[in-house]
Amino acid sequence: MRAAAPRMMGQVWRRARPGLEPRLEWLCGGALRLRRDVLAFYRNCEEQDGLVRTHVWRLPLCVITAPDLIEEVLVRKQRCFIKSGALRSTQLAFGQGLLTSDRDLWRRQRRTIQPAFHSARIERYRALMRAATLRLVASFGEGGVRNIHHDMTELCFEVLAQSLFGEEMTEARPLVAAAAEALHAFHHLHAQWIGAFGGLAFAGVRALSTALGRPDFVVDPTLLPTPYGRQFRQAVAALDGYVARLIRRRRGETPGEDFLSLLLTARDQAGAPLDERLIRDEVVTMFLAGHETGAASLTWALYLLATHPPAAERLVSALATGEEAGGTAVDQVMREGLRLYPPAYRISRTAVETCEIGGFPVKAGTEVMIPQWAVHRSARHFPEPDAFRPERWTPEFTARLPKFAFFPFGGGSRTCIGNVFAEVEGREVLGNITRRYQLSVPPGADIAPFLGVTLLPRGNVLPLQLRRREA
């Protein structure tokens, strides 16, 4: 029997175990536990070791939670990995956009898009964020019960449309919402299917393709004749129609400095315009990924403030002190919210080359999971890991924290391109809502996370009671 892992700040642990239970079933491995409770599975792995090796229906699976080993995967040996099979299975939606592309294509796309997120432009976006937030706050009136997740989703899409596309895009909003809902539902169902006996087929295809030298091969399950597949295809087709019309219209207009204009005026290595499909992929990726993560992070932060009134009052006091103190306090709340409820609750990769991580072999074809949910809630790095304590985020604490103990925006070269955008948006939204309204959870509210592509409130509903503060 091994000794329990020590609970020390900054502790690095490297041992790997062949599995999680004394009597792992030979066939299913961790499949049934993943199906039953994914987040609990991740936390159990983190409590066991920094690298846990198991399998899902004989498909090799590594769960990596040690910060130095995470850095090996995302930075030092990133060439050995590509985006996961699950994410690449939904390329009908994302295509070869920034979220799903790899290697040289990804690097070219990143260089093309990066100017839209330069600091000078983000400062210009701040005024749009503030104006949109104040319009939303004015609509709250004296308060009442609101589905705050709906409010944040609408707000973040409005900010995205105005900032990155330079127009309101009211026609796009319901189409994006329908596509996002279908995408999350399909992703959730696909994960459940993999955890059940459908995982046998997935593992069999992976084993065969790896043996033939193609560990990157995936079958697109969205093409299957299932109700979820049909809903997904219909929603994406409707959004594609809108995007095609948008691109045609904007090609006939004078280019601006917005995100879409960058794509339309960009040239590839041969000097030719970008392929129409690639432009479509980037636009749809920005629609689907560009506002939902921000909306989710704001929703969970407001929920945490609603359930921790003393923390909310400390934030209001800091906001009244001045811009610098208020900005620091908001940043602390946002960080703690991202720690406890990271919208990207895990990073997944497929090994396409056999390599060693922490001295242990990771074979080509292995799926690698890096769960922010578990790493962020580790007692190895965070005292009282399940407690909401924004005040923990002092400069001294941050300096002591291992590099990959907190990584809500990913890490390495593939750190989220919109991380600064999200931070500025958080300051505007959280500051302007909490200084005007007291927040609480209505009696009887049933709030729980839903594991779609991102970590959302179940049913896209998170009710909060708002009461206007006295002037």
N, C-alpha and C positions, 0 to 999 in steps of 0.2 A: 504493500500500500504506500502511495506516495504522500509526502507531507503536503499540507495545505499551502497554497501559494501565499507568500507574504503580502500584506496590504501596505504598501509603501508608495508615497508619491514618487513618480518618476521611475518606478520599478520596471525593469525590462526582463521579460521571461521568454524563453525560447523553446522549451521542451514541447514535443508534439506527442499526442496520444493517437493510437489507431482508431479510437472511437470514444463515445460518451457514456456508454452503459456497459455493465459487466457482461451482459449476454445480448449483444447486438444481433439482430436477426440477419442472417447471411444475405438474404435477398433484398430487403427494403432499406437497410441501413438507417439513415436519419429521416427517411421520407415521411413516415407517419407523424413523427414529432414536428417536422416542418409544416405539415398540413394542419396539424392541430393548433399550433401556436408558434408562428415564425419568430416573433420578437422574443418570446421566452427561450426558444432554441438558441438564438444568438447570444442572449445573456448567459445561458448555461455554458456555452462554448467559451465565452470570455472568462467566466469564473474557473474553468478548467485549465486552460493553457492559452498561450499566445498564438499557437497554430494547432488547430484540431483537424485531423484527417478522418473523414468518414466517406460515405457514398450515398447516393440516392438511386435505388434500384440498380446498383452496381456501376453507376456513373460516378467517377471519383469527384469528391468535393472537399475543398479546404476552406475552413473558416479562420480568417487571420484577424487578430485583434491586438497584437503587440505593435506599438508604434514604429519600432525600428523595422519590423517585418513588413508593415504596411508601406513604409518608404521604399523597401526593396521592390515591391510589386509596382507601385505607382511612379517611381522615379528611376532607381538604379537599374532595374531589369524590365522596364516597361515594354521594350521591344518584344519580349516573350509573350505578351498578352494583348488581346483585343477586347472590344466590348463584348458583354456576355451574350450567350445564345438567346436568352429571354428577350433582351432588348433588340437584338438583331432580328428576332422573329416578328417584330412589329414594324418592319421597314416600309410596309404599305403606307403608314402614316408619316414616319420621319424620313424615309428614303435614305439618302446619303448626306443628310444635314450634319451640322456641327456636333450634334449629340451622338450620332451613331457612326460617323466616319472614322477612319483610322489612318495613321502614318502620313504619307506625303499629301494625300487629299485633305486630311484634317488640317495639316499645317498651312496649306494654301488658303483654305477657308478661313482659318483663324486670322491670318494676316489681312484678308480682305475685309473682314467684319470688325476687327479691332478698333479702327478709327471711330466707329459709332459709340464706343465706350471710353474714349479718352476723357481725362479728368475735366478738361474745359467744357466738353459737351455735357457731361453729367451735371456740372454746375448750372448749365442752361436748363437741363431737365428738371432741376430742383424747383424752379418757379412753377412748372407745369404740375409737378407733384403736389406742391402746396395749394395751388388753385383747385385742383381736383379734390383734395382732401377737405378743403374748406367748404366746397359745394356739398360734399357728402355730409359733413358735420351739420351744415345748415338744414339738411333734410331730416336730421334726427329730431329737430324740434325740442320738446321737453323731455324726450326719451321714450321709454317703453321697451318691450321685448323685441330684439332684432335677431335675425339670423346673421350673425356677424361674419360668417364665412362667405355668405352670398355678397354682403357689402364689400368685403375685402377683394373678392374675385372680380366684381364689377369695377371697383376702383383701380385695381392693378391692371386690368385690361385697358381701361381708359387711359391710364398713364402710359402704358406700352404703346398704344396706338398713336397718341399725340407725340410722344418722345421719339420713337423709333421709325414711325411711318408718316408723321406730320399731318394726320387727319383723324377724324373721329371713328370711322369704320363701324358704324352702327349695324350695318348689314352683316358684318363678319361675326359679331358677338354671339348670336344664337348658334351659328354654324360651328364656331370654335367650342362653345359649351357642349354641343351635341357630340362633337368628335372627341373631346376630352372625356366625357362621361363614358362613351363607348370604349375608349382606349383603356381607362382605368378598370372598367368592368371586365374587359377581355383579359387584361393582365392578371387581375385577381383570379379569374376562372382558370387561366392557363397555369398559374402557380398551384391552384388546388388540383388540377388535372395531373400535373407533374408529381405532386405528392401522393396521388392515388395511383392506380395501376397504369394510367396513361404514361407514367414515368418510365415504364418498361420499354415502350416504343421509343420514347425520346432517347433513353440510354442506349438502346440497340442501334439506332441511327447514328448516334455519336460514336459508338465503338467501331462501327463499320467505316464511317467516314474518316476517323482517325487512323484506322489500319490502312486506308487507301491514301494517306498523306494529306487529308483535308479536315483537320480538327475544327476549322472555321465554318464548315458546312452546316446550314440550318434549313429546316423545312418551314415554310411560312404557314403557321396554323390558322392565320386569318383567312386563308383561301378555302378552308374546309366548309362544307355546307351545314353549318350549325347556326342556331339563332343568333348567338353572340357574334359569330363571324359575319353574318349578313348585316347585322346592325352596324358593325364596325366598318364594313366596306361601304355601306350606304352613307354613313356620316362622313367618311373621308372623301368620297366622291363629291358630295355636296360642297365640302370645304375646298376641294380642288377646283371646282367650277368657279367659285368666288376668286380664288387666287389667280387663276388664269385670266379672268376679266380684269383684275387689279393690275397684273403685269402688263397686259395689252394697253390699258389706259395710261399707265405711267410711262410706257415707252414713248408715247406721243406727247409727253409733257417735258418741259425743261427740267433736267435733273437738279435735285437739291442736295442737301448734305445728310439726308436721313439714311437709315439702314437699307431700305430698298433701293435708293439711288446708288449707294455703294455697290450693290450687287449688279445693277443694270449697267453701270459704267466700268465695272471691273473687267480685266482681260486675263486670260490664262497665259501659260508659259509661251505659247505660240503667238500671242497677241490677239487671239480671237475672243469675242465676247463669251461670257459664261453660258454653258448649256442651259436651255430653258428649264429642264427638269431639275437641275441643280439649284437654280434660283427658287423654284417652287419648294424644293426640300428645305432650303434655309428659311423661307418665309413661314412655312407650316411649322417647322421646329421652333421658331421664335414665338409663333402664336401659342403653341401648346405648352412649351417649356418656359417661355419668357415671362409669363404672368402668374402661373399656378404656384410655382415655388414661393414667390414673393407673397402671394395671398395666403398660402398655408402658414408661412412663418409668422406673418402678422396675426392671423387668426389664433394660432397657439399662444403667441405672446400676450394677446388681449385676454385669452382664457386664463392664463396663469396669473395675470394681474387681478382678474375677477375673483379668483379663488384664493388670493393672498392679499387682502386689503392693506395690511401694513406696508408691504412692498409697493403697492400702488400709491399710498400716501407719501412714502419717501420719494417716489418718482415725481409726484406733483410738487412737493417742496423744492426739489432740485430744479425743476423747470421754472419755478418762480424766482429762483436765485439768479439765473442768468443763462445766456446761451451756452457758455462753455460747460457749466456744471450740469445743465439740463441735457446737453448733447451727450456728455459722458454717462449720465444715468440711463438715458434711453439706450445707448450702446450696450450697457451692462445688461439691461433687460432683454434686449434682442439676442445677445450672446447666450444668456441663460436659457432663453426660449429655444434657440437653435440647438443648444446642448440637449435639452430634454425632449424636444420634438423636432428633430431635423427633418425637413421635407424630403431630402435625399437620405433615407434611413439606412441604405446600404449601397455599396459600390460592388458591382459584379464584373468579373473578367473571365475570359476563356483563355487557357494556356494554349498557345499555338506552337511553342517550342518547349521541349523538356528543359527544366532548369532547377536550380536549388534555391530555396527560400529558407533562410535561417539554418542552412546546413541539411535540410530535408528535401528529398527529390519531389518535384511537382511535374508530373508527366504531361505531355501534350494531350489535349482533350479534357483536362481537368477543369471543372468550374471552381472559381475562387470567389468567395464572399468576404467582403470587408464591411462589417455592419457598424455604421456610425451609431446606431441606436444603442448597441452594447458598449462600444468604446467610450462614448460620451457619458454613459452611466456607470463607469467602472470606479469602484472604490480605490483602485490602485492610483488613480489620478485625482479624483474629486471626493473630498470628505462629504459625508451625507449625500451620496450620489443621486438619490431620488428627490432631494429637497430643492425647492426653488429658492435660490440664494443669489440674486443678481450682484450683491455686494462682494461676492468672491472674486469678481473679475477686476482685480487691481493690477497695475502694471507689474508688480512683483510676482503675483500668482501667474500671470500670463508668461512671464519670462522663465519661470521654473517648469512650466508645462512642457512635456515632450511634444515635438513638432506635430506628430500625427495622433495626439490624444484628443484633439479637437479639430475637426476638418469638415464643417458643414457644407463647404463649397467644393469638396474634393481636394485634390492635391497634385503637386507636380505640374507638368506642362498643361495638364487638362483641368486645372482649376477653373471653376465656372467663370465665364467671361463677364457675367453680370453681377459679380459679388459686390463691387463698389456701388453700382446702381441700387442693389437691394439694401445696402447699409444706409444710403442717403434717403431712400424711400421710407425705411423704417423710422428714421428720425422724424420725418415730416408727419407720417401717419400716427405713430404712437404718441408723439408729443402733442399733436393737435386734438386727439381724441381724449386722452387721459386728463389733460388740463381742464377740459370742459365737462366731462362726464364721470360719474362714479359707475363702476362696473360690478355686476354680480351675476351668479348663475341662477336662473329661475328654479324654484322647487320642482323636483321630479324630472329635471333634464337628464337624459341618458346620453352621455358624451363618451365616445371611445374612438380611437384611431382606426382608420380603414387603410389597408395596404394595397394601394393601386401602384401606379408608377411612382407616385410620391405619397407621403404620409398625410392623409386628409382626414377630416372628421367624418365619421360614419354617416352615410346618406347625404353628404355635403351640407350638413346642418350642424351649426353650433350656436344655440340660442344664448344671448346675454341680455340681462336687464340693464338698461342705461337710465341713469338719473342725472339730470342737469345739475352741475355744481352751482353754488351761489357765486355771484361775481366777486 
